[in-house]
Amino acid sequence: MKTGMKIAVLALVATSVGTLALPAAHAAESYGRGYVYDNRFNHNRYYPRHGFSISVLPPGYVSVPWRGSSYYYYGGVWYRPYGPRFQVIEPPRGILVPQLPPGYTTVWIGGTPYYYAGGAYYLWEPNQGGYIVTTVPHGAEAAATTSAPAGDEMFAYPKNGQSEAQQSKDRYECYDWARGQTGYDPTQPAGGVSPAQAESKRSDYQRAQKACLDARGYSVR
């Protein structure tokens, strides 16, 4: 390979490395000081640190306008223009993306599924058809778990090869629909209803959620 071509290839590799969240199998020393290791909730991936900048955005990035400014998103990493370059940043709260980052971790807080990647929490926003960057309730992070809550949790097995992201979306939408139909919310003490109604409302909620998941192609147990 000619010297000029070698330099071009090395430059391309260096640019690509600075734009992706990488699994823990890649040693930190392979990517220099521009990366940090995120092992919260066993997420176990490397991300470019905030403030790290690149000259060219990665192919396939998503442009996300927000409050008069331009943001760019790719692989769980967020950027803003920084002079002629693009700087890795913490995403603003409330900004919406159409899909979750690859390798995200589902974190349960107070019975609600949050999706975590690169220091940011996302919630499914059904009215906007995307995932919104959010904050967790004050003091709740210490009680967060990657295990789904017991009790009212149903086991839904995908029959049509639904992706993990699609399963998360369907579970949340069916939970939200069943809650709205019955007035029972399993994330609240006693379902958020009077003790006298709790048992019957719980049964109504479970039937509604099962019907919703069945209609979306799941076998529910």
Summary of the structure (lengths in Angstrom):
residues: 221
radius of gyration: 21.0
end to end distance: 59.1
largest distance: 80.0
contacts: 590
relative contact order: 0.10
helix: 32%
strand: 29%
